[in-house]
Every structure is written in C-alpha cells, then in structure tokens.
Amino acid sequence: MSTIINCIIVDDEPVAREVLETHLGRISAVNILASCKNAMEAFQILNNNAIDLIFLDINMPEISGLSLAKAVKNNTKIIFTTAYREYAVDGFDLQAVDYLLKPISFERLLQAISKFMGEQQHVPAQNTLAAEVREDDHFFVRADRKMVRIDVKEIRYIESLSDYIRIHLGNSSVVTRETITNIEARLPKTDFLRVHRSFIVAISHIRCFTTESIEIGNEEIPISRSYKNEVVKKLEL
C-alpha cells in the first residue's frame, strides 16, 4: 500500500458525509477520491479506481452497506459507519477494519485509520498518523439538528457539561453532544490550554491569571491541582 490512503465515503446522509469529510481533511495521509450518497455511485468509483479504504454506512436505501461490502474486492478494506449499534456483529462478520458509531468523533476516527494502517504495515501506526494530523482553522459540530461551523480563533474557552460541552465564542456560545477530551484533540496545542477537567481556555483570550484561576473577559475559570504544573509551565507563572 502507498503512503497515501485513497478512500471513498458512502453515506446517504449529507451531514454524515460532511462530518467525515471534515475529519478526514485533517489527516494528510488520507486522500478522499469521492463522497457518494448511495451504493450505485460507489460501484462506479470502485470499478474505475484503486481504492484502499471505504467509509461505509450500513443502513442505506435500495442497496445496503452490507450488500456493497460483500461485493468489494478483498484488497479494499472497509470501516463501517452507522447510527445503529445492532449492526456491529454483521459488520465484523465481513472482516471490517473497524465499526464507528455515529456521531463519529475525530479521535475515534483517527484510531480506526491507525488500526487500518497497522494492519497494512503490520506495525503500530498511531504515532506516525498523529504526526500527520493537520491543525485546521475551523471545524463543525452538531447543534440544534444542524452542523455549525466553529472558527478556532473565535473560541474563548470550552466548558464541559457532562456528556455535552459549551463552546464560548465572542458574543455567543454553542452546545454540542461531545466530550471535552475529544474536542481538545481537535484544537491546536500551541493556542489552547487545559486548565481543569471541565475547562479548556484560549491562551490569546486570557486577560489575567494567578496560580489558582484564569480570567477571560468577565469570567473566572479555576485551575485544578491536576493541571496546575502544566499551566504554570505553559504560562511561565
């Protein structure tokens, strides 16, 4: 297999395709040859191109992802993507590389691609792949039944709300179902700092700070003991 992974996305949901396109666009080792809305479009691409990997939805109208997977050549690998956990057994019966449950986080997707690379090269690929992740200036999150663009430079701080996070922007905020650890993996490490298990702050928006807290605008954000050493080192307190 070449250094570049030629892949296609097959999903009947436009939002699901957009999420994968955004995530995969951050990985320089991945080349998206096509984003298909059904199996018939995918068949045409597969017949005319050498495809290393398919991101394949299972529950699609007319021809299901499982039916398409059975027709794919052995040298083309599959990562299933679906909102239905009960399809997992069928997916692995077809020797899929991995099975991703929607909504798919970037961190989980990265693990799946690392697993694929490891199987192809017979060596762990996580470190190599992580080094090739691009730090984009924006990303999308699901909020209010739509995908909302978040410009990284507008983020002031991020607050964890159990299974949700609130992204505080200039004059607004966005709440999305995501973990703070997953969202941290999507942020440039040079520009953001985890100061608490429930808070990530944008360094450029820090107004003042002590060894106990950070102020961003009129908000005071605590620095927890477990993150204190890292914060002190980063801010040279």
N, C-alpha and C positions, 0 to 999 in steps of 0.2 A: 504493500500500500504506500502511496506517495505521502509526502509530508502534509499536503493539503487534503482535507476530508471533503469530498464532493457529496453534498446531501440534497435531499428534497424534503419539503414539508407537505403532508397530505392531511387536510382537515376541512370539513365543510363549514366550520365557524370562522368568519373573518377575524374576530377578536382573538381567537386562539392562534391563528396563523400569525397575526401581528405580534403577539407576545413572544412566540418562538423566534420570529424574525429579529425582534429587538434583542433578545437574549443572545442568539447565535451571532448577531452582528458584532458582539463584543469580543468574539473569540477569533483571533487571526488565523487559526489553523482550519477554520471551517469556511467552506465556500457554498453558499446556497444557490443551486442551479435553477430551482423552480419552487414556487409555492402553489400547490394545487388544491382546488376546492372539492375534488372528487377523485375516485379511483381511475376513471377513464382518462382524465388528464394525466395522472401519474403513469399509467401504462404507456402513453405516448412518449413521455420523457424517458422512462426506463428502457424503452426499445431503441432509443437513439443516443443514449449517453451512458457512460460508465459511472454508476452511482455507488458510492461506498456505504452510505447510511441513509435510511429513511426514518423520518419522524412521522409516525403513522397513527392517526386517530382510529379507534376501533369502531365506534358506533356512528356509521355514515349511511345515508340513504342509498338505495339501489344495490351498490356493491360495498360490503362492509370492509373494514380494515383487515379483519381476519382472512377474508377471501382473497384480498390483494396479497397479503403476506404469503399465502400458500402458493401463489404464482410467481413470487420473486425468486431470482436465481440465488444459489447458496452463497455466492461471493458478495452479495449485497445484504448488509445487516440491518436490523430493524430495532428501533426504540419506540415502543408503543406509548401513545399519549391518550388519556381518556379521563372522563369525569366519573367513571363507574368502576369502583374497586372490584366488583364481582367478575370482571373480565380478566383479571390478572392471571388466573390459572390457565385459561385458554391461550393467553399471550405467551406465557413461558413454555407452554407445550410446543410452541412453534420456534423455540430456541431464540427468543428475542434477547437482545443485549440487556435491555432494562425495560421497566414499566413505570411511566411517570403519571402520577395522579394530578389532575388539574385542580386548582390553579398551580402552574408549574413555576417554582422559584428559580432564579438564576443559579443559586448554589446547588440545587438538586440536579439541574440540567448539566452543570459542569461535572458533577460526579458521574452522571451517565456517560458523557463523552469520554471522560477519563477511563471509565471501565471499558468502553469500546476500543480506545487506543491501546490500553493494556492488553486486551485480548489479541489485537492485531500484531503487536510488537512483542508480546509475551513478557512485558516488564511493566511495573507500575508507572503510570503516566501522569499522575496528579500534579507533581511538581513542575514538569515540563509544560503542561497545559496551563497551569495557573500563571506562569510567566508570560503567556501569550494573550492574556485577557486584556482587552482594551478598556481604558477608562473614558467612557463617553461623557458628553456634556449634558445628557438628559436620559431619562428612562420613563417607562409607562407603568402605572399601577391601576388596578381596578377599583373604582369608587362610584357609587350610585349607578351601578349597572352599565358603566362605560369605562373605557380606558382613558386615563387622564395623564397628560404629559407633565412630568416634573423636571424643571430645569435645575440642574445641580447648583448653579451659582445663586439661585433664589432661596435655597434651603437655609433656614436659620438654625433650627435644631429639630430633632426627631424624638418623639416620646412614645414609649411602649405602653399599650393599654391591654395587657394580657395577650389575647390572640390577634389583636389589632395594633396598628401604630398610627399616630397622628404626625403628619409631616407639616411642620410650621414653616410657612413661606413668608414673603414680605408683608402682605396685608391679608393673608388668608391661610387656611390650613386644609389638608386633605386627609381623610381617614380611610385606611385600607386594611383588609384582612391579610396580614403578613407578620412575620416575626422580626424583631429588631436585629437579630443576628443575620438573617437573610438580606435585609436591606443594607446592613453595614458592608456586606460583601460587594455591593454594587457601587459603593462610594469611593472616591479617590482617597487613599490613606493619608496623603500629604495635606489634604484640606479638611478632614473631619477627624474628630476625636471622641472615642467612647469614654465617658466620664462616670458612668453609672450603669447598672444592668438595665435601667429603663430610659437612659438618655444618651444621645449622640449629638454633639454640637459642631457647628461650622466654625472653624478657627477664625475665619475672616470677620465673623459677626460678634466675636467676643468683645464686650465693651470694657469689662474689668474682671478681675478674679482674685481669689485668695486660695489658700490650701484647702479650703472647705467648700467653696462654691464658685460658680461662674455666672456672670451676668450677661445676658443677651437682650438688648433692649431694656424693657422693664421687668423681665423675667429672671428670677434667680434659680439656677439649676445646681443641685447638690453634686459634690464629688464624693463617691463612695470610697471606703477604705481599700477595697479590692482593685480599684483603678487608680488610686492616688499616685503610686510610684510612676505609672505610665504617663499620667497627666503632668506631673512635676517634670519629668524628663522631656516631654514634648514642648511644654511651655517655658521650660527653664526657670521654674519657680525657685 
